């Protein structure tokens, strides 16, 4: 099972639900889930995205390099970005 399957579980199948995919970017690495997840609304998809991101961000921030960026995106059925959460490490001055 891919990392995305472990994070979000198996896809569900319901009526009147929209299909979303998740993508994580970390430097040059970018990976998107190959199996979509269905949510009743964009708000429900956003709530799930923030929950998963919250669970991951502690480990990510401990290994984030200076002047680096980590992103999680929620993609629609056509794999266009709908939401993005970014964690940016900047050296100032």
Buried (B, 14 or more C-beta within 10 A) or exposed (E): EEEBBEBBEEEEEEEEBBBBBBBBBBEEEEEBBEBBBBBEEBEBBBEBBBEBBEEBBEEBEEEBEEEEBBBBBBBBEEEEEBBEBEBEEEEEE
